[in-house]
């Protein structure tokens, strides 16, 4: 099963889904003696996951400027871009010989890789939020300084009287005679 990536938003396209757009650029490849036309050389194939991506492509929008695309998120530091775990998802066009041991090791390694990726993603997100939290704290402190007089004044030197605990006896209601007569 071959999983493709959307040209516009970089999401996964499963078999039987999406739209394929073929653009004919009319470019030719020159070979040794004759002018040789390779059909794949002058056809650009674009795959889109949904019509939203296809329409944005036709409107000549740049995916790096559209906020919901992965290209935008990577460019603006919202998604992780450099991580060794992404190497496993890379598309490889060279077929590999089947080896049962390698396949078994790969399947065992997948949960470990996913766990590592998840931990790194959490760290990336927390690092991304740190500067915003600092700015928020500074603005809150500044606002508190400017409007300290609006807060009610409390005298913290007065000792608080502790509430005394009162013991209350709970008496169970007496069971009345049964209403059913025999």
Z-matrix of the N, CA and C atoms (Angstrom, degrees):
N
C 1 1.443
C 2 1.535 1 107.49
N 3 1.298 2 116.93 1 121.68
C 4 1.458 3 122.02 2 -177.82
C 5 1.530 4 109.10 3 -98.44
N 6 1.316 5 115.68 4 122.19
C 7 1.453 6 121.46 5 177.88
C 8 1.520 7 108.40 6 -102.05
N 9 1.313 8 115.87 7 124.08
C 10 1.458 9 121.31 8 -179.50
C 11 1.520 10 109.46 9 -99.35
N 12 1.330 11 115.84 10 166.11
C 13 1.465 12 122.06 11 175.54
C 14 1.520 13 108.52 12 -110.68
N 15 1.309 14 115.80 13 140.44
C 16 1.463 15 121.50 14 177.17
C 17 1.526 16 108.44 15 -66.92
N 18 1.335 17 116.35 16 134.93
C 19 1.458 18 120.13 17 -178.73
C 20 1.514 19 110.97 18 -66.41
N 21 1.327 20 117.70 19 -33.20
C 22 1.459 21 120.94 20 -173.74
C 23 1.523 22 112.61 21 -87.53
N 24 1.327 23 117.52 22 -52.67
C 25 1.471 24 119.38 23 -172.88
C 26 1.522 25 113.65 24 -107.21
N 27 1.316 26 118.89 25 -4.24
C 28 1.465 27 124.81 26 177.29
C 29 1.527 28 114.14 27 66.69
N 30 1.311 29 118.44 28 20.40
C 31 1.459 30 119.26 29 175.35
C 32 1.525 31 109.89 30 -85.11
N 33 1.316 32 116.65 31 165.03
C 34 1.455 33 122.03 32 -175.98
C 35 1.527 34 110.95 33 -77.73
N 36 1.316 35 115.66 34 136.91
C 37 1.466 36 121.49 35 176.30
C 38 1.524 37 107.43 36 -112.99
N 39 1.314 38 116.12 37 120.02
C 40 1.451 39 121.43 38 -179.93
C 41 1.530 40 109.62 39 -87.99
N 42 1.332 41 117.07 40 157.49
C 43 1.469 42 120.28 41 -178.49
C 44 1.527 43 111.59 42 -56.73
N 45 1.320 44 115.60 43 136.10
C 46 1.459 45 120.68 44 179.23
C 47 1.515 46 113.53 45 86.65
N 48 1.319 47 117.64 46 1.47
C 49 1.459 48 121.44 47 -178.94
C 50 1.515 49 109.69 48 -119.00
N 51 1.317 50 115.89 49 161.45
C 52 1.451 51 120.80 50 172.45
C 53 1.515 52 114.04 51 86.51
N 54 1.329 53 113.57 52 -177.18
C 55 1.458 54 122.80 53 -176.49
C 56 1.515 55 107.86 54 -126.41
N 57 1.318 56 115.70 55 143.21
C 58 1.459 57 121.01 56 178.11
C 59 1.526 58 107.91 57 -117.52
N 60 1.327 59 115.76 58 128.42
C 61 1.459 60 121.36 59 -179.70
C 62 1.520 61 107.87 60 -118.39
N 63 1.334 62 116.38 61 124.86
C 64 1.462 63 121.27 62 -178.93
C 65 1.518 64 107.68 63 -111.98
N 66 1.333 65 115.11 64 121.26
C 67 1.459 66 120.62 65 -179.89
C 68 1.512 67 108.89 66 -107.68
N 69 1.321 68 116.58 67 131.47
C 70 1.453 69 122.04 68 179.79
C 71 1.525 70 108.07 69 -97.91
N 72 1.325 71 115.95 70 109.92
C 73 1.459 72 120.13 71 -178.57
C 74 1.518 73 112.56 72 -91.96
N 75 1.322 74 118.06 73 -7.08
C 76 1.458 75 123.65 74 179.27
C 77 1.528 76 112.04 75 58.64
N 78 1.316 77 116.53 76 37.95
C 79 1.464 78 120.54 77 175.00
C 80 1.524 79 107.68 78 -96.83
N 81 1.312 80 117.77 79 145.87
C 82 1.462 81 121.23 80 -179.58
C 83 1.519 82 109.52 81 -124.11
N 84 1.342 83 115.93 82 151.90
C 85 1.454 84 122.16 83 174.76
C 86 1.521 85 108.88 84 -100.33
N 87 1.303 86 116.89 85 133.62
C 88 1.469 87 120.42 86 178.21
C 89 1.518 88 109.28 87 -93.81
N 90 1.333 89 116.14 88 129.05
C 91 1.457 90 120.60 89 177.59
C 92 1.527 91 109.22 90 -103.39
N 93 1.324 92 117.44 91 -166.77
C 94 1.470 93 122.13 92 -172.35
C 95 1.524 94 113.12 93 -60.45
N 96 1.333 95 118.84 94 -63.25
C 97 1.460 96 120.71 95 -174.01
C 98 1.526 97 112.14 96 -99.64
N 99 1.314 98 115.28 97 -54.68
C 100 1.456 99 119.95 98 -173.71
C 101 1.523 100 110.86 99 -101.41
N 102 1.299 101 114.99 100 164.97
C 103 1.446 102 120.06 101 172.94
C 104 1.528 103 106.70 102 -79.52
N 105 1.316 104 115.35 103 113.98
C 106 1.453 105 120.98 104 -173.85
C 107 1.522 106 108.99 105 -108.72
N 108 1.319 107 116.64 106 125.56
C 109 1.454 108 121.27 107 179.86
C 110 1.516 109 109.88 108 -100.04
N 111 1.283 110 115.26 109 118.79
C 112 1.460 111 120.67 110 175.08
C 113 1.526 112 106.70 111 -102.47
N 114 1.314 113 115.77 112 123.59
C 115 1.465 114 119.28 113 -174.46
C 116 1.523 115 111.55 114 -61.84
N 117 1.330 116 118.12 115 -33.43
C 118 1.456 117 120.15 116 -179.90
C 119 1.527 118 111.91 117 -76.21
N 120 1.313 119 117.46 118 -17.13
C 121 1.457 120 120.28 119 -177.29
C 122 1.523 121 111.77 120 -74.48
N 123 1.330 122 117.57 121 -31.93
C 124 1.454 123 117.83 122 -176.80
C 125 1.526 124 113.01 123 -114.98
N 126 1.313 125 117.47 124 15.63
C 127 1.458 126 121.43 125 172.96
C 128 1.524 127 108.76 126 -114.41
N 129 1.311 128 115.63 127 125.56
C 130 1.459 129 120.06 128 173.25
C 131 1.515 130 107.68 129 -99.76
N 132 1.328 131 116.60 130 127.57
C 133 1.454 132 121.26 131 -179.68
C 134 1.525 133 108.35 132 -108.74
N 135 1.320 134 115.65 133 121.82
C 136 1.456 135 122.35 134 178.17
C 137 1.521 136 107.99 135 -114.31
N 138 1.298 137 116.53 136 131.89
C 139 1.462 138 121.23 137 178.33
C 140 1.522 139 109.33 138 -112.27
N 141 1.335 140 116.05 139 135.64
C 142 1.460 141 121.34 140 -178.40
C 143 1.516 142 109.16 141 -126.03
N 144 1.330 143 116.04 142 142.77
C 145 1.464 144 119.97 143 -176.62
C 146 1.524 145 111.57 144 -77.68
N 147 1.320 146 118.33 145 -30.07
C 148 1.468 147 121.63 146 -178.75
C 149 1.529 148 108.88 147 -154.06
N 150 1.311 149 114.98 148 172.01
C 151 1.463 150 119.50 149 -175.90
C 152 1.522 151 112.05 150 -67.04
N 153 1.318 152 117.03 151 -25.63
C 154 1.468 153 120.78 152 178.03
C 155 1.529 154 110.35 153 -59.15
N 156 1.325 155 116.39 154 -45.44
C 157 1.465 156 120.96 155 179.63
C 158 1.535 157 110.46 156 -68.29
N 159 1.328 158 116.27 157 -40.15
C 160 1.464 159 120.82 158 -179.28
C 161 1.531 160 110.37 159 -63.55
N 162 1.323 161 117.58 160 -42.54
C 163 1.461 162 121.23 161 -179.58
C 164 1.526 163 110.99 162 -66.66
N 165 1.333 164 116.78 163 -40.32
C 166 1.456 165 120.17 164 177.93
C 167 1.526 166 110.95 165 -64.28
N 168 1.326 167 116.90 166 -36.53
C 169 1.462 168 121.39 167 176.79
C 170 1.522 169 110.70 168 -64.88
N 171 1.352 170 116.28 169 -43.83
C 172 1.458 171 120.35 170 -179.91
C 173 1.525 172 111.93 171 -66.76
N 174 1.348 173 116.84 172 -27.89
C 175 1.465 174 120.64 173 176.29
C 176 1.530 175 111.73 174 -82.29
N 177 1.340 176 115.60 175 4.45
C 178 1.464 177 123.43 176 177.69
C 179 1.522 178 112.81 177 59.75
N 180 1.332 179 115.12 178 38.89
C 181 1.457 180 119.47 179 176.23
C 182 1.515 181 109.58 180 -81.86
N 183 1.309 182 115.36 181 147.02
C 184 1.456 183 121.56 182 178.85
C 185 1.532 184 108.58 183 -88.36
N 186 1.342 185 118.17 184 121.97
C 187 1.470 186 119.53 185 -178.83
C 188 1.525 187 113.25 186 -60.52
N 189 1.334 188 117.28 187 -24.12
C 190 1.467 189 119.71 188 179.69
C 191 1.516 190 112.37 189 -74.99
N 192 1.347 191 116.99 190 -12.21
C 193 1.465 192 120.31 191 -180.00
C 194 1.524 193 112.84 192 -107.41
N 195 1.329 194 117.14 193 -5.54
C 196 1.460 195 121.68 194 178.74
C 197 1.526 196 107.43 195 -96.08
N 198 1.343 197 116.53 196 121.06
C 199 1.459 198 121.66 197 -165.72
C 200 1.526 199 115.22 198 -64.46
N 201 1.319 200 119.67 199 -25.59
C 202 1.461 201 120.19 200 -174.25
C 203 1.524 202 112.78 201 -89.51
N 204 1.315 203 119.40 202 -0.87
C 205 1.467 204 120.89 203 -179.06
C 206 1.521 205 110.95 204 -87.24
N 207 1.319 206 115.64 205 158.06
C 208 1.465 207 120.33 206 178.85
C 209 1.516 208 111.12 207 -69.30
N 210 1.323 209 117.39 208 -30.83
C 211 1.467 210 120.43 209 178.62
C 212 1.527 211 110.25 210 -62.14
N 213 1.324 212 117.34 211 -42.56
C 214 1.464 213 121.31 212 177.75
C 215 1.524 214 110.51 213 -63.94
N 216 1.333 215 115.73 214 -45.59
C 217 1.468 216 119.67 215 -176.64
C 218 1.526 217 111.20 216 -64.59
N 219 1.322 218 117.01 217 -37.80
C 220 1.470 219 119.94 218 177.99
C 221 1.523 220 110.67 219 -69.25
N 222 1.335 221 116.46 220 -43.42
C 223 1.453 222 121.60 221 -176.87
C 224 1.528 223 111.89 222 -63.54
N 225 1.331 224 117.11 223 -35.11
C 226 1.453 225 121.43 224 -177.44
C 227 1.531 226 113.17 225 -97.42
N 228 1.353 227 117.19 226 12.82
C 229 1.460 228 120.93 227 173.87
C 230 1.511 229 115.38 228 74.86
N 231 1.316 230 117.56 229 20.66
C 232 1.461 231 120.13 230 -179.18
C 233 1.522 232 112.00 231 -90.26
N 234 1.319 233 117.88 232 -23.38
C 235 1.458 234 122.71 233 175.49
C 236 1.517 235 109.30 234 -118.19
N 237 1.319 236 115.62 235 155.45
C 238 1.460 237 119.69 236 175.74
C 239 1.519 238 108.86 237 -69.92
N 240 1.314 239 116.59 238 137.01
C 241 1.461 240 119.81 239 179.31
C 242 1.517 241 111.16 240 -112.49
N 243 1.310 242 117.50 241 -42.98
C 244 1.466 243 121.34 242 -177.44
C 245 1.516 244 109.60 243 -105.71
N 246 1.303 245 116.23 244 107.78
C 247 1.458 246 121.16 245 176.17
C 248 1.525 247 108.14 246 -155.37
N 249 1.327 248 115.78 247 139.77
C 250 1.459 249 119.93 248 -177.46
C 251 1.525 250 112.01 249 -66.71
N 252 1.323 251 118.02 250 -23.54
C 253 1.461 252 119.94 251 -179.02
C 254 1.525 253 112.41 252 -70.55
N 255 1.334 254 118.06 253 -19.33
C 256 1.463 255 120.37 254 178.08
C 257 1.525 256 111.77 255 -73.71
N 258 1.308 257 116.34 256 -16.28
C 259 1.464 258 120.76 257 -179.55
C 260 1.531 259 110.66 258 -62.67
N 261 1.337 260 117.07 259 -28.88
C 262 1.465 261 120.38 260 -178.31
C 263 1.522 262 112.15 261 -72.07
N 264 1.335 263 117.29 262 -25.54
C 265 1.461 264 120.52 263 -179.10
C 266 1.522 265 112.71 264 -88.32
N 267 1.312 266 116.64 265 -6.49
C 268 1.458 267 120.59 266 -175.59
C 269 1.524 268 110.61 267 -60.84
N 270 1.305 269 115.97 268 143.11
C 271 1.459 270 121.04 269 -179.87
C 272 1.526 271 109.16 270 -77.64
N 273 1.311 272 116.05 271 129.82
C 274 1.472 273 121.38 272 178.34
C 275 1.527 274 108.14 273 -120.01
N 276 1.299 275 116.20 274 124.70
C 277 1.455 276 120.26 275 -177.73
C 278 1.527 277 112.55 276 -91.21
N 279 1.322 278 116.97 277 -11.92
C 280 1.458 279 119.76 278 -179.56
C 281 1.531 280 108.95 279 -89.15
N 282 1.311 281 118.85 280 123.99
C 283 1.463 282 119.81 281 179.31
C 284 1.530 283 111.25 282 -69.66
N 285 1.323 284 114.79 283 144.78
C 286 1.456 285 120.72 284 179.97
C 287 1.523 286 109.09 285 -107.76
N 288 1.317 287 116.31 286 145.92
C 289 1.458 288 120.78 287 177.07
C 290 1.530 289 108.62 288 -72.33
N 291 1.322 290 115.41 289 136.68
C 292 1.459 291 120.32 290 -178.25
C 293 1.520 292 110.04 291 -69.66
N 294 1.321 293 115.95 292 129.61
C 295 1.454 294 122.48 293 175.70
C 296 1.522 295 106.96 294 -134.94
N 297 1.322 296 115.24 295 121.39
C 298 1.453 297 119.95 296 -174.77
C 299 1.526 298 112.17 297 -61.89
N 300 1.317 299 117.83 298 -40.32
C 301 1.470 300 121.35 299 -178.58
C 302 1.525 301 111.47 300 -65.54
N 303 1.316 302 116.16 301 -43.44
C 304 1.465 303 120.02 302 179.50
C 305 1.526 304 110.42 303 -64.09
N 306 1.323 305 115.94 304 -41.77
C 307 1.458 306 120.35 305 179.05
C 308 1.528 307 110.58 306 -62.54
N 309 1.334 308 116.45 307 -42.57
C 310 1.467 309 121.22 308 179.86
C 311 1.526 310 110.78 309 -63.88
N 312 1.328 311 117.19 310 -43.00
C 313 1.468 312 120.65 311 178.83
C 314 1.523 313 111.01 312 -65.73
N 315 1.320 314 116.29 313 -37.95
C 316 1.457 315 120.41 314 178.90
C 317 1.523 316 110.90 315 -63.93
N 318 1.320 317 116.09 316 -44.91
C 319 1.460 318 119.89 317 -179.67
C 320 1.525 319 111.64 318 -65.23
N 321 1.328 320 117.36 319 -33.58
C 322 1.468 321 120.43 320 176.53
C 323 1.525 322 111.25 321 -71.77
N 324 1.322 323 116.93 322 -30.82
C 325 1.468 324 120.84 323 -176.50
C 326 1.525 325 112.75 324 -80.43
N 327 1.317 326 118.13 325 -20.37
C 328 1.469 327 120.95 326 -175.53
C 329 1.528 328 112.81 327 -57.36
N 330 1.353 329 120.37 328 -47.84
C 331 1.472 330 118.46 329 179.46
C 332 1.533 331 113.03 330 -62.45
N 333 1.319 332 116.85 331 -36.35
C 334 1.471 333 120.30 332 179.26
C 335 1.529 334 109.99 333 -65.83
N 336 1.324 335 116.09 334 -42.39
C 337 1.458 336 120.85 335 179.99
C 338 1.528 337 110.38 336 -64.60
N 339 1.326 338 116.65 337 -43.34
C 340 1.460 339 119.96 338 179.61
C 341 1.526 340 111.25 339 -64.00
N 342 1.322 341 117.01 340 -39.04
C 343 1.464 342 121.13 341 178.25
C 344 1.529 343 110.18 342 -64.16
N 345 1.328 344 116.51 343 -45.06
C 346 1.466 345 121.00 344 178.70
C 347 1.520 346 110.76 345 -61.32
N 348 1.325 347 116.56 346 -44.64
C 349 1.459 348 120.65 347 -179.83
C 350 1.520 349 110.99 348 -62.26
N 351 1.337 350 116.23 349 -40.96
C 352 1.466 351 120.64 350 -179.76
C 353 1.533 352 110.59 351 -64.19
N 354 1.342 353 117.51 352 -42.63
C 355 1.460 354 121.09 353 178.89
C 356 1.529 355 110.89 354 -63.88
N 357 1.329 356 116.73 355 -42.37
C 358 1.464 357 120.27 356 179.64
C 359 1.529 358 110.89 357 -66.68
N 360 1.310 359 116.36 358 -35.78
C 361 1.455 360 120.27 359 177.97
C 362 1.531 361 110.90 360 -65.68
N 363 1.339 362 116.36 361 -42.38
C 364 1.462 363 120.22 362 177.80
C 365 1.525 364 110.85 363 -61.28
N 366 1.342 365 116.40 364 -42.02
C 367 1.462 366 120.69 365 179.00
C 368 1.528 367 110.38 366 -65.04
N 369 1.332 368 116.46 367 -41.20
C 370 1.461 369 121.03 368 178.97
C 371 1.530 370 110.56 369 -60.71
N 372 1.321 371 116.70 370 -43.59
C 373 1.462 372 120.90 371 -179.14
C 374 1.526 373 110.55 372 -66.28
N 375 1.338 374 116.83 373 -43.42
C 376 1.466 375 118.88 374 179.94
C 377 1.531 376 110.77 375 -65.31
N 378 1.332 377 117.66 376 -38.42
C 379 1.467 378 120.90 377 176.88
C 380 1.535 379 110.75 378 -64.76
N 381 1.325 380 115.82 379 -35.69
C 382 1.456 381 120.16 380 -179.82
C 383 1.528 382 111.76 381 -67.55
N 384 1.347 383 116.69 382 -32.14
C 385 1.463 384 120.69 383 -177.27
C 386 1.526 385 113.41 384 -86.08
N 387 1.332 386 118.61 385 -14.47
C 388 1.465 387 121.28 386 -176.59
C 389 1.536 388 113.14 387 -57.71
N 390 1.331 389 120.11 388 -50.44
C 391 1.474 390 118.61 389 -178.87
C 392 1.531 391 112.83 390 -60.77
N 393 1.304 392 117.45 391 -37.38
C 394 1.462 393 121.14 392 179.39
C 395 1.516 394 111.95 393 -64.99
N 396 1.343 395 116.39 394 -37.95
C 397 1.464 396 119.66 395 179.09
C 398 1.519 397 110.79 396 -66.56
N 399 1.342 398 116.60 397 -39.52
C 400 1.460 399 119.96 398 178.69
C 401 1.527 400 111.01 399 -63.21
N 402 1.314 401 116.91 400 -44.15
C 403 1.464 402 121.54 401 179.06
C 404 1.521 403 110.30 402 -63.13
N 405 1.326 404 116.08 403 -40.76
C 406 1.456 405 121.15 404 179.50
C 407 1.529 406 110.79 405 -62.99
N 408 1.336 407 116.79 406 -43.79
C 409 1.463 408 120.79 407 178.88
C 410 1.524 409 110.83 408 -63.91
N 411 1.336 410 117.68 409 -41.64
C 412 1.470 411 120.89 410 178.82
C 413 1.522 412 111.22 411 -62.80
N 414 1.345 413 116.27 412 -43.64
C 415 1.467 414 119.20 413 -179.52
C 416 1.525 415 110.73 414 -67.00
N 417 1.338 416 117.57 415 -36.04
C 418 1.463 417 120.52 416 177.70
C 419 1.529 418 110.45 417 -66.43
N 420 1.345 419 117.43 418 -41.33
C 421 1.464 420 120.83 419 178.58
C 422 1.519 421 110.71 420 -65.17
N 423 1.328 422 117.16 421 -40.35
C 424 1.467 423 121.61 422 179.48
C 425 1.522 424 110.45 423 -64.70
N 426 1.322 425 116.35 424 -43.28
C 427 1.459 426 120.63 425 179.16
C 428 1.524 427 110.75 426 -64.30
N 429 1.319 428 116.88 427 -38.45
C 430 1.458 429 121.32 428 178.39
C 431 1.529 430 110.27 429 -65.06
N 432 1.337 431 116.82 430 -41.05
C 433 1.469 432 120.82 431 178.03
C 434 1.524 433 111.32 432 -61.89
N 435 1.341 434 115.61 433 -43.01
C 436 1.459 435 119.73 434 -175.46
C 437 1.522 436 112.54 435 -71.20
N 438 1.319 437 117.30 436 -33.14
C 439 1.460 438 119.62 437 -175.34
C 440 1.525 439 111.64 438 -121.01
N 441 1.332 440 116.49 439 41.00
C 442 1.471 441 120.54 440 179.64
C 443 1.522 442 110.99 441 -68.26
N 444 1.337 443 116.97 442 -27.58
C 445 1.467 444 120.55 443 -177.68
C 446 1.523 445 112.49 444 -71.28
N 447 1.321 446 118.12 445 -15.87
C 448 1.464 447 120.91 446 179.69
C 449 1.523 448 112.64 447 -78.49
N 450 1.326 449 116.46 448 -18.07
C 451 1.462 450 119.95 449 -179.68
C 452 1.526 451 110.21 450 -75.29
N 453 1.333 452 117.80 451 145.26
C 454 1.465 453 119.37 452 178.13
C 455 1.533 454 109.89 453 -68.52
N 456 1.348 455 115.51 454 144.08
C 457 1.457 456 120.77 455 -178.95
C 458 1.520 457 108.64 456 -86.62
N 459 1.318 458 115.69 457 128.18
C 460 1.457 459 120.67 458 178.21
C 461 1.515 460 107.94 459 -121.20
N 462 1.320 461 115.32 460 141.49
C 463 1.460 462 119.80 461 177.57
C 464 1.518 463 107.15 462 -95.13
N 465 1.326 464 115.63 463 107.99
C 466 1.457 465 120.02 464 -176.17
C 467 1.526 466 112.46 465 -86.62
N 468 1.357 467 117.83 466 -4.92
C 469 1.459 468 120.26 467 -179.10
C 470 1.520 469 111.99 468 -78.86
N 471 1.313 470 117.88 469 -24.44
C 472 1.461 471 121.56 470 -179.03
C 473 1.524 472 108.56 471 -71.50
N 474 1.344 473 115.67 472 130.70
C 475 1.465 474 119.16 473 179.28
C 476 1.514 475 108.98 474 -76.10
N 477 1.249 476 114.97 475 139.77
C 478 1.456 477 120.10 476 -178.86
C 479 1.527 478 108.49 477 -80.85
N 480 1.304 479 116.21 478 135.91
C 481 1.458 480 119.98 479 175.59
C 482 1.513 481 107.94 480 -80.47
N 483 1.283 482 113.36 481 130.00
C 484 1.463 483 117.93 482 -178.89
C 485 1.520 484 109.60 483 -79.52
N 486 1.261 485 115.06 484 140.49
C 487 1.459 486 119.90 485 177.37
C 488 1.519 487 108.15 486 -74.22
N 489 1.297 488 114.88 487 132.72
C 490 1.457 489 119.00 488 179.53
C 491 1.522 490 108.82 489 -83.23
N 492 1.299 491 112.97 490 140.26
C 493 1.453 492 118.13 491 178.93
C 494 1.522 493 108.96 492 -82.35
N 495 1.287 494 115.36 493 132.52
C 496 1.454 495 121.12 494 -179.79
C 497 1.515 496 107.66 495 -110.78
N 498 1.319 497 114.47 496 130.43
C 499 1.452 498 119.09 497 177.89
C 500 1.517 499 108.90 498 -89.67
N 501 1.303 500 114.95 499 130.17
C 502 1.461 501 121.21 500 -179.74
C 503 1.509 502 107.26 501 -119.74
N 504 1.323 503 114.31 502 130.40
C 505 1.463 504 118.59 503 177.56
C 506 1.523 505 108.85 504 -86.49
N 507 1.281 506 114.71 505 131.11
C 508 1.449 507 120.17 506 178.38
C 509 1.512 508 107.02 507 -102.57
N 510 1.306 509 115.17 508 121.73
C 511 1.460 510 120.28 509 -179.05
C 512 1.516 511 107.79 510 -105.33
N 513 1.307 512 115.21 511 128.51
C 514 1.461 513 118.99 512 178.68
C 515 1.516 514 109.39 513 -74.69
N 516 1.295 515 117.27 514 136.95
C 517 1.475 516 119.02 515 178.03
C 518 1.530 517 109.53 516 -66.33
N 519 1.318 518 114.49 517 141.15
C 520 1.463 519 118.47 518 -178.76
C 521 1.521 520 110.00 519 -70.01
N 522 1.290 521 113.58 520 138.19
C 523 1.456 522 118.33 521 -179.94
C 524 1.518 523 109.24 522 -71.16
N 525 1.299 524 116.02 523 125.12
C 526 1.467 525 120.20 524 178.97
C 527 1.516 526 109.04 525 -76.30
N 528 1.291 527 115.19 526 160.98
C 529 1.457 528 119.85 527 178.62
C 530 1.522 529 109.27 528 -60.88
N 531 1.269 530 114.58 529 148.70
C 532 1.453 531 118.56 530 -178.06
C 533 1.510 532 110.57 531 -63.26
N 534 1.280 533 116.03 532 141.37
C 535 1.455 534 121.57 533 -177.55
C 536 1.515 535 111.91 534 -76.81
N 537 1.264 536 116.49 535 -18.02
C 538 1.453 537 118.49 536 -178.15
C 539 1.527 538 109.27 537 -87.15
N 540 1.249 539 115.11 538 125.17
C 541 1.459 540 118.88 539 178.40
C 542 1.506 541 108.79 540 -100.75
N 543 1.308 542 112.91 541 143.43
C 544 1.453 543 116.83 542 -179.44
C 545 1.489 544 112.62 543 -98.41
